Amino acid sequence: MTDSYLRSLGFAAVSTTRGANQPTFRQAWRYQHEVATQDGARLFIEHPLGIEGCRLSSLAAPLARQDVFATVALHDESGLEAAIENFYAAHGGRGAVAAPVATSAYLPYRRQQ
């Protein structure tokens, strides 16, 4: 999977900044689908560091196994597309385009005078 392929499916990167301590795209990434479901759920896809697949979840960073909707091999495009359709079907279909989730960015403290 590539960045352009994920964007063609309607995903947008959750974090666009790359720091010195962040892994490269080949090692790890996280995206969010631009369209919410009818019940308001959001779809996230991530490739965590050290895992040979990507996980789909309604949480930005799922920690528990029950929070992961589906796990798909990194090169299984048809499996990914089917998992996306299953997610939307389980949540009542596609809803409106939603605003992206705000990511936390380090901003230095500025003294008010």
Buried (B, 14 or more C-beta within 10 A) or exposed (E): BEEEEBEEBBBEBBBEEEEEEEEEEEEBBBBBBBBBBEEEBBBBBBBBEEEEBBBBBBBBEBEEEEEBBBBBEEEBEEBBEEBBEEBBEEBEEBBEEBEEEEEEEEEEEEEEE
